[in-house]
Amino acid sequence: MPDNTCDISIAQYAIGMLATEELLAEVRQKANGAQVRFTGPRFPSTWDRRPTRINLQTDADKIIRSINCG
């Protein structure tokens, strides 16, 4: 994996799961310490784009619905 991108395949298993701090730490560990964050209606986030960061996008119920880099 190039240093300027993230690998979302690491976190695909999290789709459909509840966003918890434990899950965030687990994904971060699987991603070798890469930046990981939740985004969505209940998670305020900045608009800065970081290609190496994994975004776990959630719905209003804090369920992870998609994953992307940024």
C-alpha atoms as an extended CHARMM CRD file, in Angstrom:
* protein
*
        70  EXT
         1         1  MET       CA              0.0000000000        0.0000000000        0.0000000000  PROA      1               0.0000000000
         2         2  PRO       CA              1.4500000000        3.4240000000       -0.8950000000  PROA      2               0.0000000000
         3         3  ASP       CA              2.0610000000        5.7580000000        2.0300000000  PROA      3               0.0000000000
         4         4  ASN       CA             -0.4830000000        8.3040000000        0.7190000000  PROA      4               0.0000000000
         5         5  THR       CA             -3.6040000000        6.1190000000        0.7610000000  PROA      5               0.0000000000
         6         6  CYS       CA             -5.5650000000        4.0190000000        3.1940000000  PROA      6               0.0000000000
         7         7  ASP       CA             -6.6880000000        0.4010000000        2.8850000000  PROA      7               0.0000000000
         8         8  ILE       CA            -10.4170000000        0.2630000000        3.5660000000  PROA      8               0.0000000000
         9         9  SER       CA            -10.4850000000       -3.5200000000        3.1540000000  PROA      9               0.0000000000
        10        10  ILE       CA             -9.0510000000       -3.7050000000        6.6920000000  PROA      10              0.0000000000
        11        11  ALA       CA            -12.3150000000       -2.3100000000        8.0800000000  PROA      11              0.0000000000
        12        12  GLN       CA            -14.9420000000       -3.8560000000        5.7930000000  PROA      12              0.0000000000
        13        13  TYR       CA            -15.9780000000       -6.2850000000        8.5320000000  PROA      13              0.0000000000
        14        14  ALA       CA            -17.2570000000       -3.3000000000       10.5700000000  PROA      14              0.0000000000
        15        15  ILE       CA            -20.0930000000       -2.4520000000        8.1740000000  PROA      15              0.0000000000
        16        16  GLY       CA            -23.3790000000       -3.0080000000        9.9970000000  PROA      16              0.0000000000
        17        17  MET       CA            -21.7820000000       -2.8060000000       13.4370000000  PROA      17              0.0000000000
        18        18  LEU       CA            -22.4590000000       -0.2460000000       16.1710000000  PROA      18              0.0000000000
        19        19  ALA       CA            -19.8500000000        2.5200000000       16.3760000000  PROA      19              0.0000000000
        20        20  THR       CA            -18.0690000000        2.1070000000       19.7230000000  PROA      20              0.0000000000
        21        21  GLU       CA            -14.7130000000        3.2220000000       21.0770000000  PROA      21              0.0000000000
        22        22  GLU       CA            -13.7140000000       -0.4430000000       21.3050000000  PROA      22              0.0000000000
        23        23  LEU       CA            -14.4350000000       -0.9650000000       17.6060000000  PROA      23              0.0000000000
        24        24  LEU       CA            -12.5230000000        2.1930000000       16.7190000000  PROA      24              0.0000000000
        25        25  ALA       CA             -9.4850000000        0.9350000000       18.6550000000  PROA      25              0.0000000000
        26        26  GLU       CA             -9.7780000000       -2.5010000000       17.0190000000  PROA      26              0.0000000000
        27        27  VAL       CA             -9.8350000000       -1.0670000000       13.4880000000  PROA      27              0.0000000000
        28        28  ARG       CA             -6.9220000000        1.2460000000       14.3460000000  PROA      28              0.0000000000
        29        29  GLN       CA             -4.9160000000       -1.7540000000       15.5630000000  PROA      29              0.0000000000
        30        30  LYS       CA             -5.7040000000       -3.7680000000       12.4140000000  PROA      30              0.0000000000
        31        31  ALA       CA             -4.6300000000       -0.7320000000       10.3430000000  PROA      31              0.0000000000
        32        32  ASN       CA             -1.2420000000       -0.6230000000       12.0960000000  PROA      32              0.0000000000
        33        33  GLY       CA             -2.0430000000        2.5610000000       13.9840000000  PROA      33              0.0000000000
        34        34  ALA       CA             -3.4360000000        4.5170000000       11.0280000000  PROA      34              0.0000000000
        35        35  GLN       CA             -5.8390000000        7.3420000000       11.7540000000  PROA      35              0.0000000000
        36        36  VAL       CA             -9.4180000000        6.0930000000       12.0010000000  PROA      36              0.0000000000
        37        37  ARG       CA            -12.5510000000        8.0700000000       12.8350000000  PROA      37              0.0000000000
        38        38  PHE       CA            -16.3140000000        7.8430000000       12.8480000000  PROA      38              0.0000000000
        39        39  THR       CA            -18.2540000000       10.3180000000       10.7240000000  PROA      39              0.0000000000
        40        40  GLY       CA            -21.9860000000       10.8770000000       10.4950000000  PROA      40              0.0000000000
        41        41  PRO       CA            -24.8850000000       12.7230000000       12.0970000000  PROA      41              0.0000000000
        42        42  ARG       CA            -23.7910000000       11.9720000000       15.6720000000  PROA      42              0.0000000000
        43        43  PHE       CA            -20.0520000000       12.4200000000       15.1260000000  PROA      43              0.0000000000
        44        44  PRO       CA            -18.8720000000       15.9790000000       14.4850000000  PROA      44              0.0000000000
        45        45  SER       CA            -15.8730000000       15.9720000000       12.1770000000  PROA      45              0.0000000000
        46        46  THR       CA            -13.6750000000       18.3610000000       10.2790000000  PROA      46              0.0000000000
        47        47  TRP       CA            -13.6870000000       18.7380000000        6.4940000000  PROA      47              0.0000000000
        48        48  ASP       CA             -9.9270000000       18.3070000000        6.1680000000  PROA      48              0.0000000000
        49        49  ARG       CA             -9.0290000000       15.5050000000        3.8100000000  PROA      49              0.0000000000
        50        50  ARG       CA             -6.3290000000       13.0450000000        4.8120000000  PROA      50              0.0000000000
        51        51  PRO       CA             -5.8540000000       10.2750000000        2.2400000000  PROA      51              0.0000000000
        52        52  THR       CA             -4.3240000000        7.9500000000        4.8330000000  PROA      52              0.0000000000
        53        53  ARG       CA             -7.2530000000        8.2160000000        7.2950000000  PROA      53              0.0000000000
        54        54  ILE       CA            -10.0170000000        5.5950000000        7.3940000000  PROA      54              0.0000000000
        55        55  ASN       CA            -13.5020000000        7.0720000000        7.8160000000  PROA      55              0.0000000000
        56        56  LEU       CA            -16.1960000000        4.8120000000        9.2250000000  PROA      56              0.0000000000
        57        57  GLN       CA            -19.3930000000        6.5120000000        8.0740000000  PROA      57              0.0000000000
        58        58  THR       CA            -22.4020000000        6.0040000000       10.3210000000  PROA      58              0.0000000000
        59        59  ASP       CA            -26.1300000000        6.6490000000       10.2340000000  PROA      59              0.0000000000
        60        60  ALA       CA            -28.2140000000        8.4170000000       12.9040000000  PROA      60              0.0000000000
        61        61  ASP       CA            -28.3170000000        5.1880000000       14.9530000000  PROA      61              0.0000000000
        62        62  LYS       CA            -24.4970000000        4.9780000000       15.0090000000  PROA      62              0.0000000000
        63        63  ILE       CA            -24.4480000000        1.9710000000       12.6940000000  PROA      63              0.0000000000
        64        64  ILE       CA            -21.5290000000        1.8730000000       10.2710000000  PROA      64              0.0000000000
        65        65  ARG       CA            -22.9250000000        2.0380000000        6.7310000000  PROA      65              0.0000000000
        66        66  SER       CA            -19.8410000000        2.6720000000        4.5890000000  PROA      66              0.0000000000
        67        67  ILE       CA            -16.0980000000        3.1800000000        4.7210000000  PROA      67              0.0000000000
        68        68  ASN       CA            -13.8100000000        5.4770000000        2.7740000000  PROA      68              0.0000000000
        69        69  CYS       CA            -10.4440000000        7.2030000000        2.8820000000  PROA      69              0.0000000000
        70        70  GLY       CA            -10.1650000000       10.8670000000        3.6300000000  PROA      70              0.0000000000
